[in-house]
């Protein structure tokens, strides 16, 4: 089992690390670098060791998991740690050529996992720039441990994936907040009961899609003519919910494209 280092220990790094541990990846093979006290405590609670510079040669892959504004400088730090470092970037927006210009000999690829990786239900997009076939296969296998993998043929596709799937869980959580508020009124502010209702609803939705992926048919199964469901759906249509949701998705994709031009 190869040693891997997470340069940055925020939410997405923690999600992937938790998923790897649950899949059987040994804690002793995972390291991190992060100056943030909260992140350090969370990773130490997971029994992940903070990186020691005397073990640089033992690290096979470096995962760059920082904010876009810190990405290029952090990449330089990694290259100072190990000249021939193999780097996988989780950073949204910033394209491969920005890193390769810093070091043309670098071995580099991009990955965009989402936070569901901690449950083994992640969806990770991979775009390979300069990794060897052997190393690419290892990274593909690694992310399959925490969910499913989508290999992209064009780097421009990473922007769409980032906006639609990488950010996807947050969109559902945002919509559920509205739903939660109304359920709390119905359930006398019983948070536990509301959580159970939402979890069961989502499980039912998931199983329904798995059984029948025709979404129009699934809507029809629930919505009877002149019934309560139809009234709710008609209101959504009247208030152009589809349009505004689509606009939000497009804004996220656009922002991913803009980030690359800022750094």
VEXTOR-702950 format. One line per field, with one value per residue: z, y, x of N, C-alpha, C in turn; residue number from 1; residue in three letters. Coordinates in Angstrom, 2 decimals, padded with zeros to 5 digits, m for minus. Each point is the difference from the previous one (the first is absolute). Last residue first. Example, Ala and Ser with C-alpha at 12.3 -4.5 7.8 and 13.67 -1.06 7.14 Angstrom:
// residues 2
n.w	[007.08,m000.07]
n.v	[m002.25,m005.72]
n.u	[012.85,000.29]
ca.w	[000.06,000.00]
ca.v	[001.19,001.19]
ca.u	[000.82,m000.89]
c.w	[000.73,000.00]
c.v	[001.09,001.20]
c.u	[m000.77,000.90]
num	[2,1]
residu	[SER,ALA]
***
This chain:
// residues 263
n.w	[m011.64,m000.98,m003.50,001.01,002.04,m002.43,m001.19,003.20,000.58,m002.76,001.23,003.17,m001.44,m002.01,002.78,001.50,m002.89,m000.18,003.14,m000.83,m003.07,001.48,002.62,m000.81,001.14,m001.34,000.53,004.29,001.53,m001.34,002.45,003.90,m000.56,m000.95,003.57,002.26,m003.32,m004.66,m002.88,001.57,001.26,000.97,m003.70,m003.46,000.17,m001.62,m004.66,m001.92,000.28,m001.20,001.11,003.46,003.46,002.59,001.71,003.98,004.09,002.00,002.34,004.38,003.40,001.64,003.24,004.43,002.58,001.84,003.95,004.10,002.06,002.55,004.45,003.27,001.61,001.84,000.33,m001.36,m004.25,m003.92,m000.93,m001.77,m004.65,m002.97,m000.45,m002.64,m004.69,m001.74,m000.21,m003.51,m003.97,000.10,m000.38,m004.29,m002.35,001.11,m001.91,m004.34,m001.90,m002.84,m004.11,m003.35,m000.91,m001.19,m004.26,m003.79,m000.90,m001.94,m004.72,m002.79,m001.15,m002.84,m000.11,004.75,003.83,004.76,004.46,005.28,005.23,003.48,m001.53,m004.34,m000.61,m000.39,m004.18,m003.33,000.34,m001.63,m004.63,m001.91,000.07,m003.43,m004.27,000.25,000.45,m000.96,m000.37,001.53,002.89,002.73,003.89,003.60,004.09,004.66,004.09,004.12,003.95,000.02,m004.08,m001.30,m001.05,m004.85,m004.15,m004.03,m002.32,m003.54,m001.18,m001.23,000.49,m001.82,m002.20,m001.06,003.45,000.57,m003.11,000.59,002.35,m002.31,m003.20,001.08,001.72,003.42,002.10,004.80,002.93,001.66,m001.83,000.00,m001.05,000.84,000.30,000.02,002.60,005.26,003.47,m002.26,m002.68,002.15,000.56,m003.60,m000.48,002.45,m001.81,m003.06,001.81,002.66,m001.13,m000.62,004.07,001.75,m000.19,m002.93,000.40,m001.17,000.04,001.23,004.63,002.85,000.28,003.32,005.05,003.27,001.21,002.24,000.94,002.67,000.94,001.42,002.48,001.08,002.43,m001.54,m003.31,001.39,001.86,m002.96,m002.05,002.39,000.17,m004.31,m003.28,m003.04,m002.84,000.26,m001.14,m000.25,000.33,004.17,000.63,m003.38,m003.15,m000.84,m000.46,002.85,m000.04,m003.50,000.27,002.56,m002.07,m002.99,001.83,001.65,m003.03,m001.20,003.14,001.51,000.13,m002.89,m002.44,000.51,m001.36,m000.12,m000.92,m001.25,000.11]
n.v	[033.35,001.43,m002.51,m004.22,000.07,000.15,m003.79,m001.73,002.23,m001.07,m003.59,000.85,002.11,m002.60,m002.11,002.62,000.76,m003.25,000.22,002.99,m001.33,m002.98,001.63,003.09,001.08,m002.52,m004.64,m001.89,m000.72,m003.88,m003.94,m000.81,m001.71,m004.60,m003.04,m000.77,m001.27,m000.51,m003.84,m002.79,m001.68,m003.04,m002.47,002.64,001.19,m003.08,m000.26,002.97,m001.04,m004.53,m003.88,m004.38,m002.85,002.68,003.91,m000.40,m000.19,004.07,002.46,m001.30,001.42,004.31,000.67,m001.12,003.10,003.66,m000.68,m000.21,004.04,002.27,m001.37,001.65,004.47,002.71,003.67,m000.24,m001.68,002.55,003.61,m001.10,m000.79,003.53,001.21,m002.82,000.55,003.13,m001.31,m002.86,001.61,000.53,m003.87,m001.64,002.00,m001.19,m003.90,000.38,001.60,m002.37,m000.92,003.47,003.21,m001.98,m002.07,002.63,001.35,m003.10,m000.85,001.64,m002.58,m004.62,m004.60,m002.66,m003.64,m001.74,m003.37,m001.60,m001.50,m000.43,m002.95,001.03,002.93,m001.85,m001.86,002.86,001.34,m002.92,m000.10,003.23,m000.78,m002.70,001.94,004.65,005.40,004.80,002.07,m001.43,m000.06,m001.64,m000.02,m002.20,m001.07,m003.01,m002.76,m002.03,002.77,004.07,002.56,003.70,004.65,000.83,000.44,000.53,000.39,000.02,m000.24,m000.65,000.05,003.04,002.89,004.74,004.15,004.11,m000.17,m003.16,001.12,002.04,m002.66,m002.65,002.60,002.22,m000.07,m002.46,m003.85,m004.10,m002.90,m003.09,m001.65,m002.04,001.10,000.89,002.86,000.99,003.23,003.98,000.19,001.05,004.51,002.35,m000.19,002.99,004.25,000.37,000.04,003.22,002.23,m003.05,m003.33,m004.88,m004.85,m003.74,m004.67,m003.86,m005.00,m003.32,m000.07,m000.57,003.15,003.53,000.31,003.03,003.90,m000.56,000.31,m001.58,m003.78,m002.55,m001.59,002.17,003.96,003.30,002.88,003.71,003.66,003.03,003.38,003.95,003.28,001.71,m000.28,m004.48,m004.90,m005.87,m005.92,m005.92,m004.81,m002.20,m001.28,m003.58,m002.05,m001.80,001.99,003.69,003.50,003.10,003.51,003.79,003.21,003.07,003.74,003.56,003.21,003.43,003.63,002.11,000.34,000.61,m002.04,m005.47,m005.07,m005.72,m005.34,m005.38,m005.66]
n.u	[m005.76,m004.54,m002.38,m002.07,m004.33,m004.20,m002.67,m002.94,m004.08,m003.66,m002.75,m003.32,m003.93,m003.39,m003.17,m003.59,m003.64,m003.37,m003.43,m003.47,m003.40,m003.38,m003.62,m004.13,m004.78,m003.81,000.67,m000.46,m004.35,m002.24,000.78,m002.53,m004.31,m000.45,m000.10,m004.11,m004.04,m002.00,001.66,004.32,005.25,003.66,001.79,001.95,004.59,003.09,000.73,003.06,004.62,002.70,002.78,m000.89,001.66,002.89,m001.93,m002.45,002.34,001.32,m003.28,m000.96,002.87,m000.66,m003.40,001.03,002.46,m002.32,m002.53,002.27,001.28,m003.21,m000.71,002.94,m000.55,m004.33,m003.49,m004.67,m001.90,m001.40,002.90,004.17,000.48,001.05,004.55,002.79,000.29,003.00,004.45,001.51,002.06,004.63,002.71,000.96,003.50,004.47,002.15,002.32,004.45,002.87,m002.19,m000.99,003.62,004.19,000.28,000.74,004.38,003.03,000.55,003.54,003.91,m000.32,m000.99,m001.70,m002.17,m002.42,m001.67,m002.22,000.41,003.30,003.54,001.65,003.64,004.39,001.26,001.58,004.44,003.31,000.78,002.83,004.63,001.86,000.65,002.46,m000.26,m001.18,m004.58,m005.37,m004.87,m004.93,m004.41,m003.79,m003.90,m001.87,m001.26,001.89,000.47,002.56,m000.18,m002.91,001.00,002.33,004.05,003.73,005.39,004.76,005.69,005.82,005.78,004.46,003.47,000.09,m001.03,m002.18,m003.52,m003.48,m003.97,m003.51,m002.40,m003.97,m004.45,m003.88,m004.52,m001.00,002.73,002.38,004.64,004.77,005.49,005.34,005.59,005.10,002.82,m000.86,m000.63,m000.93,m003.84,m004.06,m001.00,m001.91,m004.64,m002.54,m000.77,m003.55,m004.57,m002.95,m004.12,m003.78,m000.87,001.30,002.18,003.32,003.08,004.08,003.02,003.31,003.35,003.92,003.71,m000.25,000.69,001.93,m002.67,m004.91,m005.74,m004.48,m003.85,m004.80,m004.11,m004.33,m000.21,002.88,m001.59,m002.58,002.36,002.14,m002.54,m000.80,003.48,002.96,003.58,001.71,001.40,000.38,m000.47,m000.35,000.79,m001.12,m004.65,m002.37,m004.07,m004.47,m004.57,m001.05,003.16,m000.26,m003.15,001.10,002.73,m001.96,m002.15,002.67,001.59,m002.91,m000.64,004.64,005.25,005.08,003.42,000.85,002.29,001.49,002.39,m000.84,m000.30]
ca.w	[000.62,001.11,m000.53,m000.71,000.98,000.33,m001.15,m000.13,001.01,m000.46,m001.09,000.62,000.69,m001.01,m000.49,001.07,000.03,m001.13,000.38,000.99,m000.60,m000.91,000.81,m000.81,000.55,m000.10,m001.40,m000.38,000.61,m000.79,m001.23,000.34,000.41,m001.22,m000.63,000.76,001.38,000.91,m000.58,m000.60,m000.22,001.27,000.97,m000.30,000.42,001.47,000.44,m000.29,001.02,m000.75,m000.17,m001.22,m000.59,m000.33,m001.19,m001.13,m000.45,m000.56,m001.29,m000.91,m000.31,m000.93,m001.30,m000.63,m000.39,m001.16,m001.16,m000.43,m000.66,m001.31,m000.87,m000.27,m000.99,000.37,000.19,001.30,001.00,000.06,000.41,001.42,000.75,m000.02,000.73,001.43,000.35,m000.13,001.10,001.16,m000.22,000.00,001.40,000.63,m000.58,000.64,001.32,000.04,000.88,001.15,000.88,000.06,000.27,001.27,001.08,000.09,000.49,001.45,000.61,000.10,001.29,m000.22,m001.15,m000.99,m000.62,m001.38,m000.68,m001.44,m000.84,000.70,001.37,m000.05,000.10,001.31,000.96,m000.36,000.47,001.47,000.42,m000.23,001.08,001.27,m000.01,m000.77,000.76,m000.28,m000.82,000.06,m001.28,m000.15,m001.38,m000.24,m001.47,m000.72,m001.04,m001.09,000.18,001.37,000.02,000.23,001.42,000.81,000.76,000.67,000.50,000.78,m000.47,000.51,m000.27,001.04,000.18,m001.20,m000.12,001.15,m000.32,m000.81,000.87,000.97,m000.56,000.13,m000.98,m000.50,m000.93,m001.06,m000.05,000.24,000.50,m000.43,000.63,m000.84,000.62,m000.94,m001.38,m000.81,000.85,000.85,m000.85,m000.20,001.26,000.09,m000.96,000.68,001.00,m000.71,m000.72,000.59,000.20,m001.24,m000.73,000.58,000.45,000.24,m000.37,000.75,m000.66,m001.42,m000.53,000.14,m001.03,m001.36,m000.69,m000.16,m001.18,000.48,m000.81,m000.66,000.48,m001.16,000.18,m000.91,000.56,001.10,m000.60,m000.64,001.04,000.66,m000.91,m000.04,001.24,000.68,001.09,000.11,000.37,m000.37,000.74,m000.33,m001.35,000.03,000.50,001.33,m000.17,000.37,m001.07,000.05,001.24,m000.21,m000.93,000.72,000.99,m000.73,m000.57,001.09,000.37,m001.07,m000.09,000.14,000.65,000.27,000.26,m000.32,000.83,m000.67,000.88,m000.16,000.00]
ca.v	[m000.37,000.89,001.26,m000.26,m000.17,001.31,000.47,m000.90,000.40,001.24,m000.39,m000.77,000.97,000.65,m000.98,m000.22,001.18,m000.15,m001.06,000.55,001.01,m000.66,m000.64,m000.26,000.84,001.39,000.39,000.02,001.21,001.13,000.04,000.42,001.41,000.80,000.03,000.88,m000.36,000.93,001.15,m000.32,001.14,000.66,m001.02,m000.37,001.14,m000.01,m001.08,000.44,000.94,000.93,001.28,000.58,m000.95,m001.20,000.32,000.17,m001.34,m000.69,000.63,m000.43,m001.41,m000.04,000.53,m001.02,m001.12,000.41,000.18,m001.34,m000.65,000.65,m000.52,m001.42,m000.15,m001.24,000.26,000.62,m000.98,m001.12,000.54,000.32,m001.23,m000.29,001.07,m000.23,m001.11,000.52,000.95,m000.70,m000.21,001.32,000.43,m000.79,000.43,001.25,m000.23,m000.58,000.86,000.32,m001.17,m000.85,000.74,000.70,m000.99,m000.42,001.14,000.07,m000.71,000.97,000.68,001.40,000.05,001.03,000.47,000.39,000.87,m000.23,000.26,000.92,m000.46,m000.99,000.70,000.65,m001.05,m000.44,001.06,m000.04,m001.15,000.36,000.91,m000.73,m000.88,m001.23,m001.23,m000.57,000.85,m000.27,000.40,m000.01,000.17,000.71,000.02,001.14,000.34,m000.95,m001.11,m000.53,m000.98,m001.31,m000.35,000.76,m000.85,000.78,m000.82,000.66,m000.28,000.74,m001.02,m000.52,m001.43,m000.74,m001.09,000.16,001.13,m000.54,m000.69,001.00,000.72,m000.71,m001.03,000.23,001.09,000.35,001.43,000.06,001.21,m000.06,000.86,m000.26,m000.29,m000.86,000.50,m001.14,m001.19,000.19,m000.26,m001.44,m000.58,000.27,m000.91,m001.30,000.06,000.02,m001.22,m000.56,001.10,000.44,000.95,001.35,000.22,001.44,000.53,001.19,000.95,m000.33,000.39,m001.12,m001.01,000.46,m001.13,m001.05,000.20,000.34,m000.31,001.20,000.64,000.25,m000.68,m001.16,m000.83,m000.74,m001.05,m000.97,m000.76,m000.87,m001.12,m000.83,m000.76,000.31,000.92,001.05,001.28,001.29,001.11,001.31,000.38,000.21,001.35,000.10,000.61,m000.90,m000.99,m000.94,m000.79,m000.94,m001.04,m000.85,m000.77,m001.06,m000.92,m000.83,m000.93,m000.99,m000.92,000.50,m001.00,000.67,001.34,001.02,001.20,001.17,001.16,001.16,001.19]
ca.u	[001.27,000.35,000.52,001.25,001.09,000.59,000.79,001.13,000.97,000.65,000.90,001.08,000.85,000.83,000.97,000.96,000.88,000.92,000.94,000.92,000.86,000.95,001.03,001.21,001.06,m000.44,000.08,001.42,000.57,m000.47,000.81,001.35,m000.09,m000.12,001.33,000.90,000.33,m000.67,m000.68,m001.31,m000.92,m000.34,m000.43,m001.39,m000.83,000.00,m000.90,m001.38,m000.43,m000.84,000.69,m000.55,m000.97,000.75,000.81,m000.92,m000.41,001.16,000.28,m001.06,000.27,001.14,m000.43,m000.83,000.87,000.79,m000.89,m000.42,001.15,000.17,m001.06,000.28,001.06,000.70,001.44,000.21,000.42,m000.93,m001.30,000.11,m000.23,m001.44,m000.71,000.16,m000.88,m001.37,m000.18,m000.53,m001.44,m000.62,m000.11,m001.05,m001.27,m000.42,m000.60,m001.34,m000.81,000.84,000.13,m001.19,m001.22,000.16,m000.11,m001.40,m000.78,000.14,m001.13,m001.09,000.07,000.39,000.90,m000.30,001.24,m000.28,000.97,000.17,m001.17,m000.91,m000.21,m001.07,m001.28,m000.12,m000.35,m001.35,m000.90,m000.01,m000.80,m001.41,m000.41,000.01,m001.16,000.21,000.25,001.33,000.87,001.44,000.58,001.46,000.45,001.26,000.11,000.54,m000.97,000.19,m000.92,000.18,001.08,m000.62,000.05,m000.96,m000.92,m001.05,m001.10,m001.05,m001.35,m001.16,m001.02,m000.89,000.27,m000.39,000.97,000.91,000.90,001.09,000.95,000.48,001.15,001.27,000.33,001.36,000.28,m000.95,m000.35,m001.45,m000.63,m001.39,m001.00,m001.16,m001.30,m000.74,000.12,000.44,000.08,001.18,001.17,000.09,000.46,001.44,000.62,000.03,001.08,001.29,000.37,001.21,000.95,000.65,m000.84,m000.05,m001.38,m000.07,m001.31,m000.37,m000.89,m000.15,m001.31,m000.92,000.29,m000.35,m000.64,001.00,000.85,001.34,001.17,000.49,001.23,000.86,001.29,m000.06,m001.06,000.64,000.81,m000.88,m000.69,000.97,000.25,m001.21,m000.11,m001.26,000.30,m001.00,000.60,m000.57,000.59,m000.60,000.46,001.44,000.30,000.59,001.32,001.09,000.18,m001.12,000.15,001.10,m000.45,m000.95,000.76,000.71,m001.00,m000.51,001.07,000.08,m001.15,m001.37,m000.84,m001.26,000.51,m000.99,000.01,m000.58,m000.20,000.87,m000.86]
c.w	[m001.04,000.59,001.09,m000.52,m000.69,000.91,000.33,m001.15,m000.06,000.97,m000.50,m001.05,000.64,000.62,m001.00,m000.42,001.06,m000.06,m001.09,000.46,001.01,m000.56,m000.89,000.82,m000.63,000.47,m000.18,m001.43,m000.35,000.54,m000.89,m001.23,000.34,000.34,m001.25,m000.66,000.64,001.49,001.05,m000.48,m000.69,m000.18,001.31,001.01,m000.16,000.55,001.52,000.48,m000.23,001.01,m000.90,m000.20,m001.34,m000.72,m000.45,m001.29,m001.20,m000.56,m000.70,m001.40,m000.99,m000.37,m001.04,m001.37,m000.72,m000.50,m001.25,m001.24,m000.52,m000.77,m001.42,m000.96,m000.38,m001.08,000.52,000.35,001.36,001.17,000.21,000.55,001.51,000.79,000.07,000.83,001.50,000.46,m000.01,001.21,001.22,m000.16,000.10,001.46,000.66,m000.54,000.66,001.38,000.27,001.03,001.25,001.07,000.22,000.40,001.36,001.14,000.17,000.58,001.53,000.66,000.19,001.34,m000.27,m001.12,m001.15,m000.58,m001.42,m000.61,m001.45,m000.83,000.74,001.37,m000.17,000.16,001.39,001.01,m000.31,000.55,001.52,000.47,m000.15,001.15,001.34,000.08,m000.96,000.82,m000.36,m000.95,000.12,m001.39,000.00,m001.48,m000.30,m001.50,m000.82,m001.15,m001.06,000.27,001.37,000.00,000.32,001.40,000.65,000.68,000.66,000.41,000.91,m000.57,000.66,m000.51,000.96,000.13,m001.13,m000.05,001.12,m000.43,m000.79,000.93,000.93,m000.47,000.17,m000.86,m000.61,m000.90,m001.20,m000.23,000.14,000.61,m000.63,000.69,m001.05,000.55,m000.98,m001.47,m000.78,000.92,000.76,m000.82,m000.12,001.27,000.02,m000.90,000.75,000.96,m000.61,m000.84,000.56,000.19,m001.25,m000.82,000.69,000.29,000.42,m000.52,000.95,m000.76,m001.51,m000.57,000.06,m001.05,m001.44,m000.71,m000.20,m001.20,000.64,m000.66,m000.81,000.46,m001.26,000.06,m000.84,000.68,001.06,m000.57,m000.59,001.02,000.62,m000.88,000.00,001.21,000.83,001.21,000.04,000.41,m000.43,000.89,m000.45,m001.35,m000.05,000.37,001.38,m000.22,000.30,m001.04,000.08,001.21,m000.22,m000.87,000.77,000.98,m000.70,m000.52,001.08,000.28,m001.06,m000.24,000.25,000.55,000.13,000.42,m000.49,000.98,m000.81,000.97,000.00]
c.v	[m000.45,m000.29,000.96,001.29,m000.18,m000.15,001.29,000.43,m000.88,000.42,001.20,m000.42,m000.70,001.02,000.63,m000.98,m000.16,001.17,m000.20,m001.03,000.48,000.99,m000.65,m000.58,m000.27,000.95,001.48,000.50,000.13,001.31,001.18,000.15,000.55,001.49,000.87,000.13,000.96,m000.33,000.79,001.30,m000.45,001.03,000.64,m001.01,m000.36,001.15,m000.04,m001.04,000.51,000.97,000.98,001.40,000.51,m001.03,m001.22,000.26,000.08,m001.37,m000.73,000.56,m000.53,m001.43,m000.12,000.45,m001.07,m001.15,000.31,000.08,m001.37,m000.63,000.57,m000.58,m001.45,m000.30,m001.21,000.21,000.62,m000.93,m001.13,000.57,000.24,m001.26,m000.28,001.01,m000.26,m001.06,000.61,000.92,m000.68,m000.11,001.34,000.41,m000.74,000.49,001.27,m000.21,m000.59,000.82,000.29,m001.09,m000.88,000.70,000.70,m000.98,m000.37,001.16,000.05,m000.63,001.00,000.74,001.40,m000.01,000.94,000.57,000.28,001.04,m000.35,000.36,000.87,m000.58,m000.92,000.66,000.61,m001.03,m000.35,001.03,m000.08,m001.12,000.41,000.87,m000.73,m000.84,m001.16,m001.24,m000.73,000.92,m000.13,000.50,000.04,000.06,000.87,m000.16,001.21,000.24,m001.10,m001.18,m000.62,m001.12,m001.33,m000.59,000.85,m000.97,000.92,m000.99,000.73,m000.53,000.50,m001.08,m000.66,m001.51,m000.92,m001.05,000.24,001.10,m000.47,m000.62,001.06,000.83,m000.53,m001.18,000.05,001.09,000.30,001.41,m000.16,001.20,m000.19,000.65,m000.23,m000.39,m000.80,000.41,m001.19,m001.20,000.21,m000.35,m001.51,m000.60,000.18,m001.05,m001.32,000.08,000.04,m001.10,m000.50,001.07,000.48,000.87,001.35,000.37,001.46,000.52,001.14,001.03,m000.26,000.29,m001.18,m001.08,000.34,m001.23,m001.11,000.04,000.48,m000.33,001.26,000.82,000.05,m000.84,m001.26,m000.92,m000.83,m001.17,m001.09,m000.90,m001.00,m001.22,m000.95,m000.92,000.32,000.87,001.02,001.15,001.31,001.08,001.35,000.42,000.32,001.44,000.29,000.56,m000.95,m001.11,m001.06,m000.91,m001.05,m001.15,m000.95,m000.89,m001.17,m001.04,m000.95,m001.02,m001.08,m001.07,000.45,m001.04,000.92,001.35,000.99,001.16,001.18,001.12,001.25]
c.u	[001.02,001.37,000.47,000.64,001.35,001.22,000.72,000.91,001.24,001.09,000.79,001.03,001.20,000.95,000.96,001.09,001.09,000.98,001.04,001.02,001.05,001.02,001.06,001.16,001.38,001.10,m000.35,000.16,001.48,000.57,m000.41,000.87,001.40,m000.06,m000.01,001.38,000.99,000.24,m000.77,m000.66,m001.29,m001.12,m000.47,m000.55,m001.48,m000.85,m000.10,m001.01,m001.42,m000.62,m000.75,000.60,m000.52,m000.89,000.78,000.77,m000.93,m000.37,001.15,000.20,m001.03,000.37,001.11,m000.51,m000.82,000.87,000.82,m000.88,m000.37,001.15,000.13,m001.03,000.28,001.05,000.77,001.45,000.32,000.29,m001.01,m001.30,000.06,m000.33,m001.49,m000.80,000.02,m001.00,m001.40,m000.18,m000.63,m001.52,m000.73,m000.19,m001.17,m001.34,m000.52,m000.59,m001.37,m000.76,000.83,000.07,m001.22,m001.30,000.05,m000.20,m001.46,m000.81,000.05,m001.24,m001.14,m000.03,000.52,001.04,m000.35,001.30,m000.45,000.92,000.25,m001.23,m001.03,m000.30,m001.20,m001.37,m000.23,m000.50,m001.45,m000.98,m000.09,m000.91,m001.46,m000.51,m000.12,m001.26,000.25,000.32,001.29,000.77,001.51,000.38,001.52,000.31,001.21,m000.09,000.47,m000.95,000.18,m000.92,000.17,001.03,m000.66,m000.06,m001.09,m000.96,m001.01,m001.07,m000.98,m001.30,m001.28,m000.94,m000.99,000.23,m000.44,001.10,001.01,000.97,001.22,001.05,000.55,001.19,001.43,000.46,001.38,000.58,m000.90,m000.54,m001.51,m000.71,m001.38,m001.20,m001.09,m001.37,m000.83,m000.01,000.58,000.20,001.31,001.24,000.16,000.60,001.52,000.65,000.14,001.18,001.41,000.63,001.34,001.07,000.74,m000.95,m000.13,m001.45,m000.09,m001.34,m000.38,m000.83,m000.06,m001.39,m000.96,000.16,m000.39,m000.57,001.03,000.94,001.28,001.33,000.33,001.21,000.87,001.27,m000.18,m001.01,000.73,000.80,m000.88,m000.69,000.97,000.20,m001.20,m000.21,m001.24,000.32,m001.13,000.91,m000.67,000.60,m000.55,000.58,001.49,000.35,000.58,001.39,001.15,000.15,m001.09,000.18,001.07,m000.47,m000.92,000.76,000.67,m000.99,m000.47,001.10,000.15,m001.05,m001.42,m000.97,m001.21,000.55,m001.04,m000.07,m000.52,m000.35,000.89]
num	[263,262,261,260,259,258,257,256,255,254,253,252,251,250,249,248,247,246,245,244,243,242,241,240,239,238,237,236,235,234,233,232,231,230,229,228,227,226,225,224,223,222,221,220,219,218,217,216,215,214,213,212,211,210,209,208,207,206,205,204,203,202,201,200,199,198,197,196,195,194,193,192,191,190,189,188,187,186,185,184,183,182,181,180,179,178,177,176,175,174,173,172,171,170,169,168,167,166,165,164,163,162,161,160,159,158,157,156,155,154,153,152,151,150,149,148,147,146,145,144,143,142,141,140,139,138,137,136,135,134,133,132,131,130,129,128,127,126,125,124,123,122,121,120,119,118,117,116,115,114,113,112,111,110,109,108,107,106,105,104,103,102,101,100,99,98,97,96,95,94,93,92,91,90,89,88,87,86,85,84,83,82,81,80,79,78,77,76,75,74,73,72,71,70,69,68,67,66,65,64,63,62,61,60,59,58,57,56,55,54,53,52,51,50,49,48,47,46,45,44,43,42,41,40,39,38,37,36,35,34,33,32,31,30,29,28,27,26,25,24,23,22,21,20,19,18,17,16,15,14,13,12,11,10,9,8,7,6,5,4,3,2,1]
residu	[UNK,UNK,UNK,UNK,UNK,UNK,UNK,UNK,UNK,UNK,UNK,UNK,UNK,UNK,UNK,UNK,UNK,UNK,UNK,UNK,UNK,UNK,UNK,UNK,UNK,UNK,UNK,UNK,UNK,UNK,UNK,UNK,UNK,UNK,UNK,UNK,UNK,UNK,UNK,UNK,UNK,UNK,UNK,UNK,UNK,UNK,UNK,UNK,UNK,UNK,UNK,UNK,UNK,UNK,UNK,UNK,UNK,UNK,UNK,UNK,UNK,UNK,UNK,UNK,UNK,UNK,UNK,UNK,UNK,UNK,UNK,UNK,UNK,UNK,UNK,UNK,UNK,UNK,UNK,UNK,UNK,UNK,UNK,UNK,UNK,UNK,UNK,UNK,UNK,UNK,UNK,UNK,UNK,UNK,UNK,UNK,UNK,UNK,UNK,UNK,UNK,UNK,UNK,UNK,UNK,UNK,UNK,UNK,UNK,UNK,UNK,UNK,UNK,UNK,UNK,UNK,UNK,UNK,UNK,UNK,UNK,UNK,UNK,UNK,UNK,UNK,UNK,UNK,UNK,UNK,UNK,UNK,UNK,UNK,UNK,UNK,UNK,UNK,UNK,UNK,UNK,UNK,UNK,UNK,UNK,UNK,UNK,UNK,UNK,UNK,UNK,UNK,UNK,UNK,UNK,UNK,UNK,UNK,UNK,UNK,UNK,UNK,UNK,UNK,UNK,UNK,UNK,UNK,UNK,UNK,UNK,UNK,UNK,UNK,UNK,UNK,UNK,UNK,UNK,UNK,UNK,UNK,UNK,UNK,UNK,UNK,UNK,UNK,UNK,UNK,UNK,UNK,UNK,UNK,UNK,UNK,UNK,UNK,UNK,UNK,UNK,UNK,UNK,UNK,UNK,UNK,UNK,UNK,UNK,UNK,UNK,UNK,UNK,UNK,UNK,UNK,UNK,UNK,UNK,UNK,UNK,UNK,UNK,UNK,UNK,UNK,UNK,UNK,UNK,UNK,UNK,UNK,UNK,UNK,UNK,UNK,UNK,UNK,UNK,UNK,UNK,UNK,UNK,UNK,UNK,UNK,UNK,UNK,UNK,UNK,UNK,UNK,UNK,UNK,UNK,UNK,UNK,UNK,UNK,UNK,UNK,UNK,UNK]
***
